[in-house]
Amino acid sequence: MERQRYVERCSELFAVGGFAAVRETAEAGLDEYGPDPVLLRWLGQAHAAEDDHDREAETAYRKGLALAPHDLGLLVSYMELCLRSDSFDHPSRARRAVELQKRVEELAPPGSPERERVDDATGWAGRGYWDDLMAGAARGRAQRAATEERSVLVTDALRRDARGESREEAGEDLDTAAVAAAVELLQGARNAPLRLLLAHRVAAYVLTFALSFGLNKALVWSEALEFSPWGWLLYVPLFAAEAKLRRAERIGKERVVARVQARHQATDTV
């Protein structure tokens, strides 16, 4: 297989979150063609996307830069890794980030995608406590909005399924695959309460808060307890419903990655 085909497959698999598959593909290309800066960059990025893979990512980036010292993709990716690393545990990486930033700024013209990535990365690394707090709150709001949207999509899909309508073919779309997996996970009588909670998610949270707060107050006012956390147990069904959505998202991603790999394998046999 041509080297460029390995690169294209790494790009496709990375886009759908198949980081293990990207590493496998990049390593296969490196085994066939020997050291290659582009494949080493994909290998490094696939490691960097995982937890506790920073050392492997750094090794891949440094091997790539030994071959192509002026490769902007490698320089920026390595700089992002160094900025993300803890300066106390890895002081050499923190120092290296400054050197890498200077090299990128020398090589990349203003307004280029690489300079924009540098600005984004250095802006993130230079945030203070309140900036982190505000960014965390923004991420929380975005996650809640995404979960609410996913709940609506799953509820609509469950209703169509109950009417006997044919299910939408997921293909290689992550959202569609996650919804299809959620429909499968929420089937059956025992999941009926979870389906109801997802169908009325906002109202369920408001009602659960009122009931849990009221129960805690009632237990304290009755002097049965000095402090009551028991009312918060009423949130367990809501958390169980959202856990189903998270599990469906993981299953959907796994299926999409498998479909992309199956397409690649089918192409090889042609």
N, C-alpha and C positions, 0 to 999 in steps of 0.2 A: 504494500500500500504506500502511496506517495506521502511524503512528510507533511504536505499541506493538508491532507485528509485528516491526519492525526490532530493537527492544530484546529481545524474546523470542528472536529468531534469534541475536543476539549472545551471549545467555546460553547457548543450546544449543551453539553452536560453541565457546565458551570452555571449556565443561565437558569437551569431548572433545579439547581441545588444538589446535583449529584457529585459531590466533592470526592468521594471515594472512587467513583467511576472515572473522574477526571484524572486522578492520580494513576489509576490503572492504565488509562489510555496514554497518558504522557510517558509513563515508564515503558510501555510497549514501544512507543515511537523512539525513545532514547535507546532502547535495546537494539532496535533495527538500524537506526541511523547514527547512533553515537551522540555525543554531547551536542545539544542544540539550544541556543539562548531562548527561543520562543517556547519550546516545549518545557524548558526548565522554569520559565516564568509561570506557565500554567501549573506546573507541579508545585511551585512555591505558593501560588495563590490558593490552590486546593488544600495545601497544608495550613496556610494562614487562616482559612475559613473555619477550621476546626479548633476545638479547645485543646490546649497542651501540645500543639504541633509547631510551635514557633521555632524550635531548634531545627526541625526538618525543613521548614520554610526558608530559614536563613541559609541553610546549607545549599538549597536549590538556587536561591538568588545569587549567592557568592560564586557558585559554579558558572552560572549564566554570565555574570559580569566579568569573570575571568576570560570568557570567550568574546564577549561584546561589551567592553567597558562603557560605551556611549549609548547603549540601548535604553531609551527613555522609559519603556514599559517596565523593565527590570529595576531601573533606578527609583522610579516612583513607588513601585510595589514594595521594594525593600525599605524605602524611607517610611512608608506607612506602617510597616511592621515594626521598625525601630521606634517610631513615635508612640506606638501602642504598648510597647514593652515597658515594664516597671523599671524606672531609672535606678532604684535601689538594688534590685536583684540583678539587673543587667546594665550596669553603667556604661559599658562599651557600646552597646546599641544606642543608648541615648546620645552619646557623643557622635556616633556615626551618622545619626539622623541629620545633624547640622551639615556635615560634609556632603551627604547625599543631596540635601536641599540646594546647596550651592551649585553642585554639578548639574542638577536639573534646570536651575534658573539660568545657567550659562548656555545650556544646550537647547532648551525649549523656548520658542518665541512667546512674548506676552499674548494672552488670549487663547493659547493652544490648550487642548484638553489636559495635557500633562501639567501645565501651570495651574489650571483650575483644580486639579486633584491635589497639587501641593498646597494651594491656598485653603482648600477644604480641610486637609489633614492637619496643617499647622494651626488653623483656627480651632479645630477640635482639641488639639493637644494643649493649646494655650488657655483653655477655659478655666475659670475659677469655680469655687464651690457653688455660688448662686447660678452661674451659667449651667453647671451640671444639673442642678436642681430643676431649673426651668426646662432644660432639654429632656430630662427624665419625665417631667410632667407632660411635655408635648408628646413624647413617645407613648406614654400611658394613654393619653387621649386618642392617639392614632390607633393604638391596639384595641381600645374599647370600640371605636368606630368600625374597625375592621371586623371585630367579633359580632357586632350588631348586624353589619351587612351580611356576614356569613350566615347568621341565624335566619335572616329573612330569606336568603337563597335556599337554605336547607329546608325551611318550612314550606316554601313554594314547591320545591322538588318532592317533598313528602306528600303534599296534597295531590300533585299530579300522579304520583305513584299509586296513591290510594284510589284514584279514579281509573286506574288501569292504563294510563297513558304511557307510551314508550319513553324510556329514559334517554336523556341526551348523551350522545357518545362523547366520552371525556377526551379521547385522543391524547395529545401532549400538552394540554392546557392545565396548569396547576390548579386554578380555582375550580374548574369543572370537575377535575379528578377528586378534589377534596370534598366537594358537595356530593358526588356520587358515593364516596366512601362513607360520608356521614349518613346518607340515606340507608345504607346497608347496616351501619352500626346501630341505628335508632329503630330498626324494625322490631316487631314483637310487642306483646301486651305489657311486659315488664318495663319497657322503655316509654310507654305512653305518658307517664308524668314528665319525663324529660322532654318529650316532643311538645307537650303543652307549655312548659317553661320557656322553651326556645321560641315558640310561636308568640308568646307574650312576655318577652324578656324584660323590657323596661318596667312594665307594670309589676312583674314578678319581683324585681329588685326593690321597687318602692314598697310593695306589700311586705316583703320579707324583712326589710329594715324596720318597718313600723311594728311588725309582730315580734321581732327579736328584741327591739328596744323596750317594747311594752312588757314582754315576759321578764326581762332582766329587772325592770323597775318593780314589777309586781312581786317578784321574789325578794327583793331587798326591802320593799315597804312592808311586806308581811313578816319581816324579821326572820324568815327562814334562812336567809344568807346575808352576810355583811356585804359581799360582792358576788355578783352572778355573771358568769360568762356563758351560761347554758343557752341563752336565747340565740347566741351566734351560731349554734348548731343548726338552726333553721336554714342557714346558707348552704349546708352540705348538698342538697339536691341541685341548687344552682351551680355550684362548683362541679358537680358530677356531670351536668349537662355541658358545661364548657370544656370539661376534660374530654368528652366525646368529640367535640369539634377539633380540639388540638390533636387527638389521636387520629382523626380522619384526615387532618392536614398532613401528618407524617405518612399515613398510608397512601394518600394521594400522590405525594412527592415520590415515594418509592415506586409507585406504579408508573408514573410518568418517566422516571429515570429508566426503568426496565423497558418501557416502550421505545425510548430513544435508542437504547442499546440494541434492542431487537431489530430496529430499522437499520442500524449500522451493520449488524451481522447479516441481515438480508441483502444489503448492498454488496457485502464482501462475497456472497455466494453467486451473485449475478455474473 
